[in-house]
Amino acid sequence: MLDYEMHKTHEAELLRQAERERLAGQARRAGRRFGRRDGGNGPEGRVSSPKHRFVRAA
């Protein structure tokens, strides 16, 4: 019985470790996505593009 309890305890610890690693990977990927946005304005991105900022000369 002791072997079974040790096995279940070890299994539970491995599952907790896998969950922590999965969450850490999600956080890293989310951080990369946030950092790649144009202008760094968060998930919404840039409001206007620079090429439409000025009117054309007559």
C-alpha positions as CSV (number, residue, x, y, z in Angstrom):
1,M,0.0,0.0,0.0
2,L,2.9,2.3,0.8
3,D,4.2,2.0,-2.8
4,Y,0.8,2.9,-4.3
5,E,0.6,6.0,-2.1
6,M,4.1,7.1,-3.0
7,H,3.2,6.5,-6.7
8,K,0.1,8.7,-6.4
9,T,2.0,11.4,-4.6
10,H,4.7,11.4,-7.3
11,E,2.1,11.4,-10.0
12,A,0.3,14.4,-8.5
13,E,3.6,16.3,-8.2
14,L,4.4,15.6,-11.9
15,L,1.0,16.9,-12.9
16,R,1.4,20.1,-10.8
17,Q,4.9,20.6,-12.4
18,A,3.5,20.1,-15.9
19,E,0.7,22.6,-15.2
20,R,3.3,25.2,-14.0
21,E,5.4,24.7,-17.1
22,R,2.4,25.0,-19.4
23,L,1.3,28.3,-17.7
24,A,4.8,29.6,-17.9
25,G,4.9,28.8,-21.6
26,Q,1.6,30.6,-22.2
27,A,2.9,33.6,-20.3
28,R,6.1,33.7,-22.5
29,R,4.1,33.4,-25.7
30,A,1.7,36.2,-24.6
31,G,4.6,38.4,-23.7
32,R,6.1,37.9,-27.1
33,R,2.8,38.6,-28.9
34,F,2.4,41.8,-26.8
35,G,6.0,42.9,-27.6
36,R,5.6,42.4,-31.4
37,R,2.7,44.8,-31.8
38,D,3.4,47.9,-33.8
39,G,3.8,50.9,-31.6
40,G,3.7,48.9,-28.4
41,N,0.1,50.0,-27.7
42,G,-1.0,46.7,-26.3
43,P,-3.4,44.2,-27.9
44,E,-5.2,46.9,-29.9
45,G,-2.1,47.9,-31.8
46,R,-1.5,51.2,-33.6
47,V,-4.5,53.6,-34.1
48,S,-3.3,55.1,-37.4
49,S,-0.6,54.4,-39.9
50,P,2.1,57.0,-40.6
51,K,1.5,57.1,-44.4
52,H,-2.1,58.4,-43.9
53,R,-1.1,61.1,-41.4
54,F,-0.5,63.9,-43.9
55,V,-2.7,65.1,-46.8
56,R,-1.4,65.2,-50.3
57,A,0.0,68.4,-51.8
58,A,-2.2,70.1,-54.4
